[in-house]
């Protein structure tokens, strides 16, 4: 089945070019710059790890409700719908020609109403066969033109005290280019913005966008739409690496600024190259520093995907110097708890990380001041996982540390320190020690070994909650394989 669309592509292009000088909108005063965003590392939940492409509105609301009731008071506040919210049939992603898209009259993806009932809006066209035009061509991609919107759902999220986010893949829908739809608030059409020589290697939905006036108009129209919906975080994929597209990143940043809305820009996938650190930091608040991270300690396959926890240590250490308010190297989502019913990778499961490995994961992310974006199915959250996610000292390290870094690697033992505000409860210095090896390690060292002043210190163990006065050194401290300790130190 195909969408009926009137008009020939060539005629539409010529008409748009002829009309531009006469109908281009008058220049408007630039809006005030958006307020500062992501002053601390963003914390929240994303649907990908548990739902992949398949998330529905009832599932999203159920998870956001748990986030609001159980996690929000600890700092978790973003609720993000990941890829594929515009598919009627996400299960057909392996067969791109069978995908059925929801787009609006200006070629922008909109939420598929069968999956997001609150999106409302009228269906303006039905997917009926498109007759061939005079040149014998017709749109091949299935699309229904809708006037749906995420605003009702975003309003509900905001009413829960949370912030709303969505995922997109960079570029312009191929379905919109086939129909040469008009770009909102401009005299341009989709074919003028599209770079049909540029494709995302792993995503079949979009063409790239030209770095020209039509391309900027396209991104301006997208961000105006998202701002009107109430989007607070925009995750843009196929843009930070394989391939890296700095021109499109800059167009998106300009479009965000024109809205005047404080929208966090998150770039994917990784690994972002270190040599691009300054360029991405000038445009985005978050950028992925590795390929997709999943619940795997180590792998001997030699493949970059999935990123393992063991390999993430060196990667995070290299990127930590670039962490600062408004710029947060992103170590990726936290695949904890229950990853079901349709995880973005692998079969439905309970996280494969052991209890020690889960503490190590959260400790490393917090010490590095990475964003904390949870992937668990929150409706299946158990007490043990909830306790991990609501540890106030761990969250305080992630959210308030002013400097941090790896200070030692001795075989499989890795040490990090972080500086916290002077009045921080429990202590103004955090010390994390990790055993990345496969054998138990017994530590016998001074605090000076970790570039700290000599003891004694009052020590609070973040994971056990226990405190000990006047600890002069680390004597007979045992670390099991893949485990860690995380201490707050106070003179």
N, C-alpha and C positions, 0 to 999 in steps of 0.2 A: 504494500500500500504506500502511496506517495501523497505529498501535499500539493494541492492545486495552487499554482502561482502564475499570475498573468504577467505578460511582458517579456520581451526578449532581452537577454543580458546586454547585447551590444547597444540596443536602443536606450536602455536604462543608463549605461555608462555615459553615452553622449548627452543624454538629457541632463544628467547630474553635472557634467562639465559645463554645459551651456548655461545652466542656472546659477552656477556658483557665485559669479560676480554680482548677480542681482539679488540672490536670496541669502547670502551668508549672513549669519546673525551679527548684529552690531556689537562692537567691543563693549565689554562690561568691566566694571571695576573689579580688581582682584580681591577675593575674599581675604579676611584676616587669616594669618597662619594658624594652623591647628595647635591646640595646647600640647605641651610636651607629653609624649606617650612612652610607655615602657621605661619609666624611671628605675624600676626594679625588674628583675627577670619575670616575664609573664608566667602565670601558673593557671592551669585549667585542665580541661578534658577535651579529647578529640576522638571522633567516632571510628577512625581507620582501623586501629588495632583489633577491635572487636566486631565491626560491622562491614569493613571494606567499602565496597560501592553501594551497599544495600540498605543503608540506614533509612528508616521511615520516621514520620513525625511522632507517632506514639512511642517508638523506641527512644528517639531523641529526648522527648519530654520526660520520659521515665528516668533517663540518666541525669538530665539536668536537675530534676527534682531532688535526686539523691545528692548531687553536688551542692545544691543550695542548702539542703537540710543538714548534711553531714560534714561538708568540706569547706564551704564558703567562709566560715568564721576563722579558718586557718590560713586563708589567703588564696584558695583555689577559686577562680572567678570566671575564666573564659570557658564557654561551651561552643565547640567548633564542629560544624558539619563538614566532613571531608569529601573527597571526590565523588562525582557522579550524581549529584542531587537533581540534575536535569534529565536523567535517563528515565524513561518509562520502564525499561526492561534491562536493568543493570546486569542481570545474569547472562546477557548476550554480549558482554564486552569482548569475549574471545572471538566474536564474529562481527567485526565492525560494520559490515554492510547491513546487518540486521538491527543495529541500534536505532532506537526511536527517541528523538530529542524533543524537549520542550524549549521553544524560543519565542521571544516576543516579536512584534512587528518591526523592531529595529535590530533584529538579529542577535540579541543578547540572550544567553541562557536564562531560563526562569525555572523555579521549582516545579517538578512534575506533580500535578495536582492529585493524581492517584496515590502518591506516596506522602504528600504534604497537604492534607485537606484544608488546613487553615489558609493556604495560599490563595484560595478563592479565585476570582477572575474568570472571565469568559473565554471559552474556546472559540477562536475566530475562524479556524479552518480545521477540517478533519483530514486525517491521512488517507486521502483517496488518490488513485493513480494520476500522475501528471502526464498529459499528452506531450509528445515530442514537439519542439518548436520547429520553425521553418528550416533550421539548420540540422534538424534530426536529433537534437540533444535535449535532455530533460534532467532535472535533479535526480540523483541516484540515492541520496540520503533521506531517510524518513524523518520528518519533523512535523510537529503540530504547533501552530502559532497560538500562543496563550497570552493572557494579560495577568498572569499570576505574580505573586510577590511574597517575599519572606518577611515583610513588615509585621504582619500579625504575630508570627512566631517570634521575631526579635522583640516585639513589645512584651510578649509573655516572658521571655528570658530576662529582660530588664526588670520586669516586675518581681522576679525571684531574687533580685540583687546581683545578677550575673551579667556578663558581657557576651555578645553574640559574635561568632566568627564563621566564615565559610572558606572553602578551598576552591581554587580554579586552576586550570592549566593556562599558561600564557597563550596569547594569540586570539584569533577570531574564528568562530565556528565555520567549518567547511560547509555545513548546511546553509549558513547565512550567505556565504560567498556564492554558492551555487545559485541562490535565488537573488543575489545582488541586492539585498535589503538596504534600505536607507539607514544611515548612521544618525542616531538621535541628536537633535540640537545642532545639526550641521547640514550642509548641502552635499556631503560626500556619501558614497555608497560603499558597501562592503568590499567589492572587488578592487576599489582604489586603495584600501588599507591593507589588503592581504598580500603577503609574500608567499606565493604558491611554490616557490623553490625551497622554502624553509618548513620542515616538519619536525615535530617532536619524535624522537626515535622510538619511544615506547608508548605513545598515546595517539590514537587514530582520530581524535575529534576536531583538532584545530589546524589552521595554517598559522604561520608566523605573521607578525605585523611589521609593515614597513616603517622606517624612521622618517616619516614625512607628515605633512599636515593632516592627511586622512588617517594615518595611524594614530596620531595624537588625539584626533577627534574620537576615534574608536575607544581608546582608553578613558578619555574624558567622559564618554557616555556610560561606560561600565561603572566607573567610580561614582558618578552622579547617581546612578541607579542604586548602588550598594549603600551609599550614604543615606539615600531616602528610605532604604529598608531599615537602617539602624545598625549596620555592620560595624563592629568594633575591631575586628582582626581579620585580615585578608592574607591567606596562605596561597602563594603563587608558585606553581610547580613548573618543572622543565625550564628553569630560568637561572638557577644558581650554579648548575654544573650539567654536563652532558645533555645539552650545550649550555655554556655560560652566555647570557644575552644582556649585556650591560645597557644597550640602547633601550631595550624594552623595560628594564628595571627603572631607568630614568624617566621614561614616559609614564610609567605607573606612578612613580613618586610625584611627578608634576600633576598628574590627575588627582591624586589624593589631596595635594595641597590646595587645588582649586575648590575642593568640596568644603574646606574649612572644618571638616570633621576629624577628630583625633583617632585615626585608624592605624593600628599596628600592622606593619608590613613584614610578613614572614616569607622567606625565600627557600625554595626546595628545588631539586633534591640536593644531596651532597655527593661527594665532598667539594665544597667551595675551596678553591685554590688559595693558599696563603697569600700569594702575590696579588690577589684581588681583594684583600682585606679592607684596604682603605676605600676602594671604590664602592663595595657593598655597604660599608659602614656609613657612607655619606647618604645612602638612599633608604636603607632598611633598618628595622629594629632587631630582627632575628634572621639568621641564615644558617642553614644546615652545614655541619662540618664533617659529616660522614655520609656514606651510603646508608640506606635504611637500617636502623638498629632494631634487632629483635632479641628474643629471649634465648640467647645462645652465649655460653661462656667463651668457647673457643672453637676453632674449626681448622682442619688440616687440608681443606679443599683448595686453598690458595685463591679463592674468589673474594672479591670485595663485597659481594652481597651474599647473605646479610652481614652487616657489621656486627662483630662480636664484642662482648664486654671487655675481654682481654685486650683486643686491638684498640679499643677506645681510650685506654689510658694514655698512650703516647699522643694520640690525636688531640685529646682534650688539653693535655699539657702544652702542646704547640699553640693552641688557640687562646688559652686563658689570658695572655697579655692584652688581647683586644676587647675584653669584657669591660664595659663601663656603662653608666646610666644612658639609656637610649640605644645601646648596642650590645647585643647578647649572642655570642656564638652558641648555636643550638645543637646540643648533642643528641637530639631526637627524642621521640616519645618514650614513655615508661611502660614497657609491656609486662605489667604486673597483674596479679589477680586472675580473673577468668577472661580469656580471649576467645569469645564466642558470642553469637552463633556463626558469624561469617568473617573471620579475621582476614586482614589484608594480606597475610602470608601464612601458609600452612593450614593445618586442620584445626577445628575447634578444640580448645585445650585449656587446662590450667597452666599458667606460666611455667616454663621449664627451668627457670632460675630457682636455685635452692634458697632457703631462708637466709643463709650467710651471703649469697650472691645478691639477693635483693637489698640487703643493707649496704653492701658494697656499691651497688648501682646508685642508690639514693645518696650515699655519702659522697661519691665522686662527683655526681651532678651538682650537689649543693656546694661542695668546696670550690668547684669551677665556676659557680654562679651561672649555670646554664638555666634556660627556661625549664620549668617543670610542667610537662604536658602529659597527663595520664591517659593510657590507652585501655585500661580495664573496663569491662562491662560493669558499671557502677551498680546496676540492679542486682548483681551477684556478689557484691563486696562482702568479704568475710571479716571477722573481727581482727584477725592478724594483719591483713592488708590495710584495713582502716587505721590500725595503730601505727603502722609504718608511715602512712600518709598524713597523720595528724600529730607528728612529733614536733612540738613547738621549737625546740632548740635546733633541729635540723633545718626547719623552714627559716628560722632567724638567720642562720648562716647563709643560706642561699639568697635571702632577700636583703640583708643588711651589710654583708662583708664589703669592705672598701678596697681590699687587695687580697690576692691569694695566689698560690702557685705550688708546683712541685718543687720540693727542696732536697730530695734524696731518692736515689734508686740504688739499692744494694742487692744484686741478684733479683729475687722475686719480691723483695720488700720495697714498697714505694711509699714515700711520705709527702704529705701536703700540709701547708699551714695557711690560715686565713686570718686577716685582721678584722675585728668587729669594732663597732663604736665603743668608746671607753666605758660607758654606763650599761653595756649589754648584760642582761641577766646571765649569771653563770660564769662569765668571764669574757675578756676582750680578745682572746686568741683561741683559735680552733686548731687542733692538731689531729690529722687523720693518718693512720698507718694501715696499709693494705698488704696482704700476703697474696700475691698473684701466682705463687708457685703451687706445686702439687704435694708438698710436705709441710708438716707443722713447723712453725718457727717460734723460737723463744728469744725475745728481745732482752738485751742488757746494754743500755746506752744512756747517755746523759741527754738532757734537753738541748744542750749546745750542739749535738749531732744534727739537730733539725733547724739550726740557725736561730735558736731561741735563747733568751737569757737563762742563766743557770737557775735551778729551782732554789727553794721549794715553791711549789704551786698548790693552790687548792684546785683539785681536779673534779670535774663533773663528767661522768660517762653519759654521753648523749643517748645511747641505745638502751642502757640499763636504768638510767635515771639516778644512779648512785653517786654520792660525792665523798671524796676523801681529802682531808686536810694535810698539808705539808708533805707533798710527794716530791722527793728530791731528784729522782731519776726514774728511768724505766727499767726496773729489775724484775726478771722472771715474768715478763708480759708475754703470754702465749697467744699466737695467732694461728688459727686453723687455716688450711688451704682455702683460698677464695674469700676469706673473711677479712674483717677490718675492725679497728677500734676508732672511735671518734670522741675526742675529749675537748672540753672547754676548760681553759686554763686561766687562773686568776692569781695574781701575786698577793 
